[in-house]
Amino acid sequence: MVRVSSDVKIEEWTRRLARYEASSETVARFCRGEGVSVPSFYVWKKKLRPRPASSVAASPRFVAVQVTPTVPVSTRRETVVRLGRGIRIEFGSDLQVVEAVVKQLLQTADAPHTGNDAC
């Protein structure tokens, strides 16, 4: 058995696929005329198809990323809560602090009143 170099095979299949593109035959009829199998046709078509420039990597890889806020800290809006009787609470931009204070306020509002409240 004589081995044909891969360069010769590539050249042969490149020309063959070009002939197929120029023909109006079905894949099956074309392969019969060329004396090659349909599976071989599709294997070589896949091997030789042009690859987009973005698919340079041999396999996809996961890369760790770090998400950072898109708004700089200096331009973030501050959270302000206005209560009755002109009471205003400024929290800054830390939403965890806002959440903790609101939870505390809700717990306090649900607690029974003893009449000794400072408000």
Buried (B, 14 or more C-beta within 10 A) or exposed (E): EEEEEEEEEEEEBEEBBEEBEEEEBEEEEBBEEBEBEEEEBEEBBEEEEEEEEEEEEEEEEEEEEEEEEEEEEEEEEEBEEEEEEEEEEEBEBEEEEBEEBBEEEEEEEEEEEEEEEEE
